[in-house]
Amino acid sequence: MSSFLLDPKNHIDRVAEKEIFTTLLQLTDEARVLAIRDKGGMGKSSLLKWFDYHCRWAGGDSSGSIPCTLTVLSEFEDHTPFGLIAKIRAEFGNNPNFDFPRFDELDYARARQIPAPFGPGAGSRGSATAGTVNRGGIVGGNIERAIAGDVGTYNEAPSVWTSDLEHRARLACTNAFLDDLCEITDKQPFVVMLDAFEGCRDPLRSWVRDGLLKSRILASDVRCPGLIVVIAGRDLPELMQLPDELQARFVRSIESLSKWEATHVRDFLTLHGIDPSENEVNFIQEQLGEGRLSLIAALQLVQQLRLGIAV
């Protein structure tokens, strides 16, 4: 979608939804999760793209931007926690304002199949943690390094990188990324948006609930202060299963997107190059109101009718 369609003055309605999101960005209370539920084709994806645009250009240029990442899960292939984390890290790879040192160090070791940082059974003694790999070269021989007051001694790495080591390395990298994110969000918001959540598969789906929301937003000990998570989908049972008290404190929900009046339908069609008649506006509004058409289907229907294509 072009920046023209995402520019606030060209984005039709959704005033209430935008206000909820912009209020979250201010971090004035404990709310950190925005859950958007509605049937397909009603504009959830378009709204999230506007959120993304707002974060990047809220100040008129990129200098005052809020870090934001949008993942459309129906188009995403690696439905693992590490897959999502690696995708987000890559998006900020060339941005000097955001540093992920714990993740980068462990992922460096993982990519080069250096087992030492990833705990017992990896040819090492000590804990799995960042701060055990030196980027200057491959680990070999005996290494001693003080980490948070403890000394871990690591033996020469074995030559075989196993699937178990890869699993442990990805888990360590994921946790390290979240630790980095907690530092980044100590004084500013950082927005993670997940669209088409109904298409999210395990293990990523359960991790979003347990490893991200419960551990880093709802928990008090390792909370990422400014982390904001927006989840959009046709159904969000993981969020709805949270205790009422936690939902009230941390979650803002939109059960269905606000309905369009005739003026919104007219503006939408005009924005897409159609000068609609009153009959067309009234017909589309009726179809939208009864849930018979999505926004895209409504636009296509009008285009087909104008071309004389039978529908």
Residue pairs with C-beta under 8 A, 6 or more apart in sequence:
1 46
1 49
3 53
4 10
5 11
5 46
5 271
6 49
6 50
6 52
6 53
7 53
8 50
8 53
8 54
10 271
11 46
11 50
12 260
12 264
12 267
12 268
12 271
13 258
13 260
13 264
13 267
14 43
14 47
14 50
14 257
14 258
15 258
16 258
17 36
17 47
17 254
17 257
17 258
18 47
18 50
18 51
18 54
20 34
20 252
20 254
21 34
21 51
21 54
21 230
22 54
23 31
24 31
24 32
24 34
24 189
24 228
24 252
25 55
25 66
25 189
25 191
25 228
27 189
27 225
27 226
30 249
30 250
31 249
31 250
31 251
31 252
32 217
32 227
32 228
32 229
32 250
33 213
33 217
33 228
33 229
33 230
33 231
33 239
33 250
33 251
33 252
34 228
34 229
34 230
34 231
34 251
34 252
34 253
34 254
35 231
35 232
35 236
35 239
35 251
35 252
35 253
35 254
36 44
36 47
36 48
36 230
36 231
36 232
36 233
36 253
36 254
36 257
37 232
37 233
37 234
37 235
37 236
37 253
37 254
37 255
37 256
38 44
38 234
38 254
38 255
38 256
38 257
39 234
39 291
39 294
40 234
40 294
41 293
41 294
41 295
41 296
41 297
42 256
42 257
42 294
42 295
43 257
43 295
44 195
44 232
44 233
44 257
45 72
45 195
45 196
45 232
46 295
47 232
47 257
48 70
48 193
48 195
48 230
48 232
49 70
51 68
51 70
51 191
51 193
51 230
52 68
52 70
52 193
55 65
55 66
55 67
55 68
55 191
56 62
56 65
56 66
56 68
57 65
58 64
58 65
58 66
59 65
66 188
66 189
66 190
66 191
67 92
67 95
67 98
67 184
67 188
67 189
67 190
67 191
68 190
68 191
68 193
69 87
69 88
69 91
69 92
69 191
69 192
69 193
70 193
70 195
71 84
71 87
71 88
71 192
71 193
71 194
71 195
72 195
72 196
73 79
73 194
73 195
73 196
73 197
73 199
73 200
73 204
74 195
74 196
74 199
75 196
76 83
76 84
76 87
77 83
78 84
78 86
78 87
79 200
79 201
79 202
79 203
79 204
79 205
80 170
80 203
80 204
80 207
81 170
81 171
81 174
81 203
81 204
81 207
81 211
82 170
82 171
82 173
82 174
83 204
84 204
85 103
85 173
85 174
85 177
85 178
86 107
86 173
88 177
88 192
89 100
89 103
89 104
89 107
89 177
92 98
92 100
98 184
99 180
99 184
100 176
100 177
100 180
100 181
100 184
101 130
101 180
102 130
102 131
102 176
102 177
102 179
102 180
103 130
103 173
103 176
103 177
103 180
105 117
105 130
105 131
105 133
105 135
105 176
106 117
106 118
106 130
106 133
106 169
106 172
106 173
106 176
107 173
108 114
108 133
108 135
109 115
109 116
109 117
109 118
109 132
109 133
109 139
109 169
110 118
110 166
110 169
110 170
110 172
110 173
112 138
113 161
113 165
114 133
114 138
114 139
114 157
115 122
115 123
115 124
115 157
115 158
115 161
115 165
116 122
116 123
116 124
116 132
116 133
116 139
116 143
116 154
116 157
117 124
117 128
117 129
117 130
117 132
117 133
117 154
117 169
117 172
118 124
118 128
118 165
118 168
118 169
118 172
119 126
119 127
119 128
119 168
119 172
120 126
121 164
122 157
122 158
122 165
122 168
123 154
123 155
123 156
123 157
123 158
124 152
124 153
124 154
124 155
124 157
125 152
125 153
125 154
125 155
126 132
126 147
126 150
126 152
126 153
126 154
127 147
127 150
127 152
128 168
128 172
129 147
129 152
129 172
130 176
131 145
131 147
132 143
132 145
132 147
132 152
132 154
133 139
138 157
139 154
139 156
139 157
140 156
140 157
141 156
142 153
142 154
142 155
142 156
143 153
143 154
144 151
144 152
144 153
144 154
145 151
145 152
145 154
174 211
178 211
178 212
178 215
178 216
178 222
178 224
179 222
181 190
181 216
181 224
181 227
182 216
182 222
182 223
182 224
182 225
182 227
184 190
184 226
185 224
185 225
185 226
185 227
186 225
186 226
187 225
187 226
188 226
189 226
189 227
189 228
190 224
190 226
190 227
190 228
191 228
191 229
191 230
192 212
192 227
192 228
192 229
192 230
193 229
193 230
193 231
193 232
194 200
194 208
194 229
194 230
194 231
194 232
195 232
195 233
196 232
196 233
197 205
197 208
197 231
197 232
197 233
197 236
198 233
198 234
198 235
199 233
200 208
200 233
205 238
206 238
208 231
208 238
209 238
209 239
212 229
213 229
213 238
213 239
215 222
216 222
216 223
216 224
216 227
217 223
217 224
217 227
217 229
217 250
218 242
218 246
218 250
231 239
239 247
239 251
239 253
242 251
247 253
259 288
259 289
260 268
260 285
260 288
261 285
262 281
262 282
262 285
265 276
265 281
265 284
265 285
265 288
265 298
266 276
266 281
268 295
268 299
269 275
269 276
269 280
269 281
269 284
269 299
269 302
270 276
272 299
274 280
274 299
274 302
274 303
274 306
276 284
276 302
280 302
280 305
284 293
284 298
284 301
284 302
287 293
287 298
287 301
288 295
288 298
293 301
301 311
304 311
305 311
